[in-house]
Amino acid sequence: MKLIIQIPCFNEAKTLPGVIRDLPRSLPGISQIEYLVIDDGSSDNTVAVAHELKVHHVLQLGSNRGLAFAFSQGIRYALDQGADIVVNTDGDNQYAGEDIGLLVQPVAEGKADIVVGCRPIRAHKEFSPVKKLLQLMGSWIMRKISKTDVKDAPSGFRAFSREACLRMFIYSRFSYTMETLIQAGNSNLRVQSVDIRVNPKTRESRLFRNIFEHIYKSADTIIRMFILYRPGRFFLWIGTIFNLAAAVLGGRFIYLLWITDHPDKSRTYIPSLILLAILAFWGVMSYMIGILGELLKFIRKQNEEILANQRRDQTGKS
């Protein structure tokens, strides 16, 4: 069984040696371990350092394309190299490489398709109280949407079976972590999580400049993925809100015009009726968009199944 550990990097020349040093050389049930550095357009000597460290594979993307793109390209490359299991870790040495065995074991034993390494959020000394709260809230929301029980949804320390890699399609430009969970939970892939350790912080995150940008990008990704994978439920909620507002206006109109003892005969209530009609229209339109979204979701799933089969044929493994 072949394991490829991929490391997406953007200007990680200083931290990459520490990452490689902590990676396992052998694991139970694994006959071959190889390392893959994905250079996302680094302007430092990340590539040279990777070669000096005798990394097995260095994939250069040529320009900075973002973490989600680098991750998906790494997965494709690993499949082409015949990987049975792919582990993703960060180039900033955030995660303890010694814990990769914990990620790999459930996949190697055939008990899981995706294993997420969960950081000790509550006990994390470098997380502020606000960040801890946001991490816990975000992970709770993700559990509801993705139908999984992962405690640390944003964690990028993960192991993937070959089947999971074949069936994985990344649409987000921000980060793959949330999308892969939602996709897995809605594709009957088996997802587990294990507790892992973290190393001291080596630098600030490059995905976002401050906590507000992180909230905005994360919320945007969650909403986009919810629309993509569960459009019927999303637009049912939206349509219901519009129709409830229309019903309130309609009830108010009936009450003022026919139930009250002293209706104001001079009022026509035309503005309220116009607003009622607009709300009701968008309520019905939301339901129709939800139905159309479900049809498109079915078509997308069929296309993804075809693409997954094409990947199997191209890589020469079932």
Residue pairs with C-beta under 8 A, 6 or more apart in sequence:
1 29
1 30
1 31
1 32
1 84
1 85
1 108
2 30
2 31
2 32
2 33
2 34
2 81
2 82
2 83
2 84
2 85
3 27
3 30
3 32
3 33
3 34
3 83
3 84
3 85
3 86
3 87
3 104
4 33
4 34
4 35
4 36
4 57
4 78
4 81
4 83
4 85
4 86
4 87
5 23
5 33
5 34
5 35
5 36
5 86
5 87
5 88
5 89
5 100
6 35
6 36
6 37
6 38
6 71
6 74
6 75
6 77
6 78
6 86
6 87
6 88
6 89
7 16
7 19
7 35
7 36
7 37
7 38
7 88
7 89
7 90
7 91
8 38
8 40
8 67
8 70
8 71
8 74
8 88
8 90
8 91
9 16
9 37
9 38
9 39
9 40
9 42
9 46
9 50
9 91
10 39
10 40
10 41
10 42
10 46
10 64
10 70
10 91
10 206
11 42
11 43
11 44
11 46
12 19
12 42
12 44
12 46
12 91
12 92
13 42
13 44
13 45
13 46
13 48
13 49
14 202
15 91
15 92
15 93
15 202
15 203
16 37
16 46
16 49
16 50
16 53
16 91
17 49
17 53
18 93
18 199
18 202
19 89
19 90
19 91
19 93
19 97
20 35
20 53
20 55
21 97
22 93
22 96
22 97
22 98
23 33
23 35
23 89
23 97
23 100
24 33
24 97
24 98
24 100
24 101
25 33
26 33
27 33
27 100
27 101
27 104
27 108
28 101
28 105
28 108
29 104
29 105
29 108
29 109
30 85
30 104
30 108
34 56
34 57
34 81
34 83
35 55
35 56
35 57
36 55
36 56
36 57
36 58
36 59
36 74
36 77
36 78
36 81
37 46
37 47
37 50
37 55
37 57
37 58
37 59
37 91
38 59
38 61
38 70
38 71
38 73
38 74
38 77
39 46
39 47
39 50
39 58
39 59
39 60
39 61
40 61
40 64
40 65
40 66
40 67
40 69
40 70
41 61
41 62
41 63
41 64
41 65
46 91
47 58
47 60
50 58
51 58
57 77
57 81
59 73
59 74
59 77
61 69
61 70
61 73
65 73
66 173
66 174
67 174
67 175
67 176
67 207
68 170
68 172
68 173
68 174
68 175
68 176
68 179
69 170
69 173
71 88
71 170
71 176
72 168
72 170
72 176
74 86
74 88
75 86
75 160
75 165
75 168
78 86
78 165
79 86
79 162
79 165
79 166
79 311
79 315
80 314
80 315
82 315
82 316
82 317
83 162
83 165
84 161
84 162
84 317
85 104
85 107
85 108
85 159
85 160
85 161
85 162
86 159
86 160
86 162
86 165
87 100
87 103
87 104
87 158
87 159
87 160
88 156
88 157
88 158
88 159
88 160
89 95
89 97
89 100
89 156
89 157
90 156
90 157
92 201
92 202
92 203
93 199
93 202
94 157
94 198
94 199
94 201
94 202
95 117
95 119
95 156
95 157
95 196
95 197
95 198
95 199
96 196
96 197
96 198
96 199
98 197
99 117
99 157
99 194
99 196
99 197
100 159
102 115
102 117
102 194
102 195
102 196
103 115
103 117
103 157
103 158
103 159
103 194
103 196
104 115
104 159
106 112
106 115
106 159
106 192
106 194
107 113
107 114
107 115
107 159
107 160
107 161
111 190
111 192
112 161
112 190
112 191
112 192
113 160
113 161
113 163
113 164
113 184
113 189
113 190
113 191
114 158
114 159
114 160
114 161
114 164
114 180
114 181
114 184
114 189
114 190
114 191
114 192
115 158
115 159
115 191
115 192
115 193
115 194
116 150
116 152
116 153
116 155
116 157
116 158
116 181
116 191
116 192
116 193
116 194
117 152
117 155
117 157
117 158
117 193
117 194
117 195
117 196
118 150
118 151
118 152
118 155
118 193
118 194
118 195
118 196
119 152
119 155
119 157
119 196
119 198
120 195
120 197
120 198
121 127
121 132
121 135
121 136
121 139
121 151
121 152
122 132
122 136
124 132
124 198
126 200
126 201
127 135
130 211
131 211
134 211
134 214
134 215
135 152
135 154
138 153
138 154
138 218
138 222
139 150
139 151
139 152
139 153
139 154
141 222
142 148
142 150
142 153
142 178
142 181
142 182
142 222
143 149
143 150
143 153
145 182
145 185
145 222
145 225
145 226
145 230
146 153
146 178
146 181
146 182
146 184
146 185
146 186
146 191
147 185
147 186
148 181
148 184
148 185
148 191
149 191
149 193
150 181
150 191
150 193
151 193
152 193
153 177
153 178
153 181
154 175
154 177
154 178
154 218
155 177
156 175
156 176
156 177
157 196
158 177
158 180
160 168
162 317
163 189
164 184
164 189
166 308
166 311
166 312
167 183
167 187
167 189
167 304
167 308
168 180
168 183
169 183
169 304
169 307
170 176
170 179
170 180
171 179
171 224
171 225
171 228
172 178
172 179
172 221
172 224
172 225
174 207
174 217
174 218
174 220
174 221
175 207
175 217
175 221
178 218
178 221
178 222
178 225
179 221
179 225
181 191
182 225
182 226
182 229
183 189
183 229
184 191
185 191
186 229
186 230
205 214
207 214
207 217
208 214
208 217
226 233
226 234
227 234
227 293
228 297
229 297
231 289
231 290
231 292
231 293
231 294
231 296
231 297
232 290
232 291
232 293
232 294
232 297
233 290
234 290
234 293
235 286
235 287
235 289
235 290
235 293
236 286
236 287
236 290
238 286
239 282
239 283
239 284
239 285
239 286
239 287
239 290
240 283
241 283
242 279
242 280
242 282
242 283
242 286
243 279
243 280
243 283
243 284
245 279
246 276
246 279
246 280
246 283
249 272
249 273
249 275
249 276
249 279
250 276
252 272
253 269
253 272
253 273
253 276
256 263
256 264
256 267
256 269
257 263
257 269
312 318
